[in-house]
Amino acid sequence: MPGLPQEVPARIRTICWAALALLLAAFAVFESVKYGLPTSVAALMFFALPNLARLARIPPSGVLHQAVHRVWIPLAVLIGYTFGPIVWPPLFTAGLGWLTRIAFDRALGRSGLPVRMK
């Protein structure tokens, strides 16, 4: 479309990721208070998931390392839980915690994915 910028400026992208991270964190805290300790533990464990991949010395080019830093996987968990037949709140807060971590990392400029050379 003519007149539209080809790429969103980095500053706007950073602000959007930070706003999403804060929204997701608030929602995770809300759900944790609402449903109790198991949901809090699930959210915190999956918030730390990218760190566990790094501590396990999984190479950044490996499939598992890249999977824990992708937005689509926790987003699929959240959408699947919302529209699916499963009713287990720790699963939902785990997805919230994981997506919150990815959003915080992206807001800080750390995608966790290997940089592709052009």
N, C-alpha and C positions, 0 to 999 in steps of 0.2 A: 504494500500500500504506500503510495507516495506521501511524503511529509512525515512519516513516522521514523523515529530513530531505529537503526538496525540493532542496537544493543542497549539494554538498560544500563545507565551509568552505575558504576560500582557503589557509589554512596547511597543511591536509592535502593539498590539490591540489599545492601548491608542493613539499612533501616528496616526494610520489610522483613528480613530474616530475624532481626532483633525483636520486632513487634510480634512476629509469630512465636518466637521462643518464649516471650513473656506471657502471651495468651495461653500457650500450651502448658507452661509451668503452673499458671494459676488454675487451669482446668484440672491438671494432675493433682494439685493440692486439694482442690475441692472434692474430687472423687476419692482421694485417700482419706479425707476427714469423714466423708459420707459412708464409706464402706469399711474402714478400719485398717488394722495392721497388715493383713495379707496384701492389700492393694498398695499400701505404702512401700512394702518390701519389694513388690514387683516393679513399681515405678522406679525406685532407686537402683535396683539391680540392672534394669535395662537402660537407665540413664548412664550407668557405668560401662555398658557393653562395649563401646568403642575403645575404652581404656583397657579392657580385658583382652581385646584383640591385639593391642599393642604390647601388653605385658606378656602375652603368649608368644611373642616374636613371630607373629604371622606376617609374612612379607607383604608390603603394600601393594605389590602387583598381584597377589593371590586373590582368588575368587572369594574366599571367606572374609578377608579384610575389606574388600570392596563392598561386599554385601552388607556389612554392618554400618557402612557409611552412606548407603543409598536411601533416599527419601521414600521411594516407592514401596519398600517392604513394610516399614511400620505403618505407612498410610494404608496399605492393603489390609493390614491387621485391624486397624481402626474401622475401616469401611466394612470389612467382613464381619466384625463383631457387631457393628451398628445394624446391619441389615440381615445378619445370619441368625440361625436358631440357637447359638450358644449364649448362655447367660452365666458368665463367670467374670465378675468385675476385675480381678487381678490381670486378666488378659488385656482388657481395655487400658488399664493404667500402665501396663508394661509397654504397650504401643505408644501411649502418651509420653512416657519417660524417654523412650528411644527416640521418638520424633523431636522431643524437646532438645535432647542432646545434639542431634544433627543440626537443628536450627541454631542453637547457640554456637556450635562450631562454625557454621557457615557465616553467622553474624560477625564472628571474630576473624574471618578470613581463612579458616582451616577447614577445607573440605574433606580431608582424610583420604582423598582419591589421588592416584598418581597423576602428575601433570603430563598432558600430551603435548608433544612437540609438533609444531606445524611445519 
